[in-house]
């Protein structure tokens, strides 16, 4: 019983340390910055300095950075 209790204590301390690590990492991360959708390639989730290529899919407009992304958006609404 004593060994089992020590294992539980070790597990609890390890989990607490992991939680503290995750919380401290998130607290020091840079704040999110809002960007205009027209500047984001919605295929590879990248922000660009200039407006991207608009593609209309089911009445909604999405943006791609190149002809390949434009074609992918047009073919795959997901």
GUSEMAR-724777 format. One record per residue (C-alpha): residue number from 1; residue in one letter; x, y, z. Coordinates in pm, whole numbers, plus 50000, padded with zeros to 5 digits. Example, Ala and Ser with C-alpha at 12.3 -4.5 7.8 and 13.67 -1.06 7.14 Angstrom:
<sites>
<site><i>1</i><aa>A</aa><c1>51230</c1><c2>49550</c2><c3>50780</c3></site>
<site><i>2</i><aa>S</aa><c1>51367</c1><c2>49894</c2><c3>50714</c3></site>
</sites>
This chain:
<sites>
<site><i>1</i><aa>X</aa><c1>50000</c1><c2>50000</c2><c3>50000</c3></site>
<site><i>2</i><aa>X</aa><c1>50285</c1><c2>50239</c2><c3>50079</c3></site>
<site><i>3</i><aa>X</aa><c1>50436</c1><c2>50198</c2><c3>49729</c3></site>
<site><i>4</i><aa>X</aa><c1>50098</c1><c2>50260</c2><c3>49564</c3></site>
<site><i>5</i><aa>X</aa><c1>50054</c1><c2>50578</c2><c3>49769</c3></site>
<site><i>6</i><aa>X</aa><c1>50398</c1><c2>50702</c2><c3>49665</c3></site>
<site><i>7</i><aa>X</aa><c1>50318</c1><c2>50636</c2><c3>49299</c3></site>
<site><i>8</i><aa>X</aa><c1>49996</c1><c2>50837</c2><c3>49325</c3></site>
<site><i>9</i><aa>X</aa><c1>50182</c1><c2>51121</c2><c3>49494</c3></site>
<site><i>10</i><aa>X</aa><c1>50450</c1><c2>51117</c2><c3>49223</c3></site>
<site><i>11</i><aa>X</aa><c1>50184</c1><c2>51114</c2><c3>48952</c3></site>
<site><i>12</i><aa>X</aa><c1>49999</c1><c2>51407</c2><c3>49115</c3></site>
<site><i>13</i><aa>X</aa><c1>50318</c1><c2>51613</c2><c3>49144</c3></site>
<site><i>14</i><aa>X</aa><c1>50411</c1><c2>51537</c2><c3>48782</c3></site>
<site><i>15</i><aa>X</aa><c1>50066</c1><c2>51636</c2><c3>48655</c3></site>
<site><i>16</i><aa>X</aa><c1>50074</c1><c2>51958</c2><c3>48862</c3></site>
<site><i>17</i><aa>X</aa><c1>50413</c1><c2>52046</c2><c3>48712</c3></site>
<site><i>18</i><aa>X</aa><c1>50283</c1><c2>51987</c2><c3>48359</c3></site>
<site><i>19</i><aa>X</aa><c1>49979</c1><c2>52205</c2><c3>48421</c3></site>
<site><i>20</i><aa>X</aa><c1>50199</c1><c2>52486</c2><c3>48552</c3></site>
<site><i>21</i><aa>X</aa><c1>50426</c1><c2>52454</c2><c3>48251</c3></site>
<site><i>22</i><aa>X</aa><c1>50134</c1><c2>52476</c2><c3>48005</c3></site>
<site><i>23</i><aa>X</aa><c1>49975</c1><c2>52771</c2><c3>48186</c3></site>
<site><i>24</i><aa>X</aa><c1>50300</c1><c2>52966</c2><c3>48207</c3></site>
<site><i>25</i><aa>X</aa><c1>50374</c1><c2>52902</c2><c3>47838</c3></site>
<site><i>26</i><aa>X</aa><c1>50032</c1><c2>53029</c2><c3>47733</c3></site>
<site><i>27</i><aa>X</aa><c1>50057</c1><c2>53335</c2><c3>47955</c3></site>
<site><i>28</i><aa>X</aa><c1>50383</c1><c2>53443</c2><c3>47790</c3></site>
<site><i>29</i><aa>X</aa><c1>50261</c1><c2>53389</c2><c3>47432</c3></site>
<site><i>30</i><aa>X</aa><c1>50203</c1><c2>53692</c2><c3>47212</c3></site>
<site><i>31</i><aa>X</aa><c1>49847</c1><c2>53822</c2><c3>47201</c3></site>
<site><i>32</i><aa>X</aa><c1>49645</c1><c2>53740</c2><c3>46891</c3></site>
<site><i>33</i><aa>X</aa><c1>49626</c1><c2>54000</c2><c3>46618</c3></site>
<site><i>34</i><aa>X</aa><c1>49310</c1><c2>54047</c2><c3>46413</c3></site>
<site><i>35</i><aa>X</aa><c1>49375</c1><c2>54048</c2><c3>46037</c3></site>
<site><i>36</i><aa>X</aa><c1>49155</c1><c2>54109</c2><c3>45737</c3></site>
<site><i>37</i><aa>X</aa><c1>49028</c1><c2>53783</c2><c3>45577</c3></site>
<site><i>38</i><aa>X</aa><c1>49124</c1><c2>53917</c2><c3>45233</c3></site>
<site><i>39</i><aa>X</aa><c1>49491</c1><c2>53894</c2><c3>45342</c3></site>
<site><i>40</i><aa>X</aa><c1>49476</c1><c2>53527</c2><c3>45450</c3></site>
<site><i>41</i><aa>X</aa><c1>49525</c1><c2>53224</c2><c3>45226</c3></site>
<site><i>42</i><aa>X</aa><c1>49256</c1><c2>52998</c2><c3>45362</c3></site>
<site><i>43</i><aa>X</aa><c1>49421</c1><c2>52683</c2><c3>45225</c3></site>
<site><i>44</i><aa>X</aa><c1>49753</c1><c2>52712</c2><c3>45406</c3></site>
<site><i>45</i><aa>X</aa><c1>49641</c1><c2>52955</c2><c3>45682</c3></site>
<site><i>46</i><aa>X</aa><c1>49905</c1><c2>53219</c2><c3>45608</c3></site>
<site><i>47</i><aa>X</aa><c1>49876</c1><c2>53598</c2><c3>45634</c3></site>
<site><i>48</i><aa>X</aa><c1>50014</c1><c2>53803</c2><c3>45345</c3></site>
<site><i>49</i><aa>X</aa><c1>50090</c1><c2>54173</c2><c3>45299</c3></site>
<site><i>50</i><aa>X</aa><c1>49863</c1><c2>54203</c2><c3>44995</c3></site>
<site><i>51</i><aa>X</aa><c1>49507</c1><c2>54098</c2><c3>44914</c3></site>
<site><i>52</i><aa>X</aa><c1>49463</c1><c2>53737</c2><c3>44802</c3></site>
<site><i>53</i><aa>X</aa><c1>49263</c1><c2>53580</c2><c3>44517</c3></site>
<site><i>54</i><aa>X</aa><c1>48888</c1><c2>53572</c2><c3>44598</c3></site>
<site><i>55</i><aa>X</aa><c1>48699</c1><c2>53246</c2><c3>44533</c3></site>
<site><i>56</i><aa>X</aa><c1>48324</c1><c2>53223</c2><c3>44575</c3></site>
<site><i>57</i><aa>X</aa><c1>48195</c1><c2>52892</c2><c3>44712</c3></site>
<site><i>58</i><aa>X</aa><c1>47827</c1><c2>52841</c2><c3>44792</c3></site>
<site><i>59</i><aa>X</aa><c1>47766</c1><c2>53214</c2><c3>44820</c3></site>
<site><i>60</i><aa>X</aa><c1>48063</c1><c2>53276</c2><c3>45050</c3></site>
<site><i>61</i><aa>X</aa><c1>48395</c1><c2>53432</c2><c3>44954</c3></site>
<site><i>62</i><aa>X</aa><c1>48722</c1><c2>53262</c2><c3>45049</c3></site>
<site><i>63</i><aa>X</aa><c1>49077</c1><c2>53364</c2><c3>44958</c3></site>
<site><i>64</i><aa>X</aa><c1>49376</c1><c2>53176</c2><c3>44817</c3></site>
<site><i>65</i><aa>X</aa><c1>49733</c1><c2>53288</c2><c3>44761</c3></site>
<site><i>66</i><aa>X</aa><c1>49793</c1><c2>53122</c2><c3>44423</c3></site>
<site><i>67</i><aa>X</aa><c1>49617</c1><c2>52946</c2><c3>44138</c3></site>
<site><i>68</i><aa>X</aa><c1>49663</c1><c2>52607</c2><c3>44307</c3></site>
<site><i>69</i><aa>X</aa><c1>49491</c1><c2>52732</c2><c3>44626</c3></site>
<site><i>70</i><aa>X</aa><c1>49223</c1><c2>52903</c2><c3>44419</c3></site>
<site><i>71</i><aa>X</aa><c1>49150</c1><c2>52572</c2><c3>44242</c3></site>
<site><i>72</i><aa>X</aa><c1>49150</c1><c2>52376</c2><c3>44567</c3></site>
<site><i>73</i><aa>X</aa><c1>48903</c1><c2>52617</c2><c3>44728</c3></site>
<site><i>74</i><aa>X</aa><c1>48676</c1><c2>52593</c2><c3>44427</c3></site>
<site><i>75</i><aa>X</aa><c1>48680</c1><c2>52211</c2><c3>44429</c3></site>
<site><i>76</i><aa>X</aa><c1>48675</c1><c2>52143</c2><c3>44804</c3></site>
<site><i>77</i><aa>X</aa><c1>48440</c1><c2>52354</c2><c3>45014</c3></site>
<site><i>78</i><aa>X</aa><c1>48555</c1><c2>52180</c2><c3>45332</c3></site>
</sites>
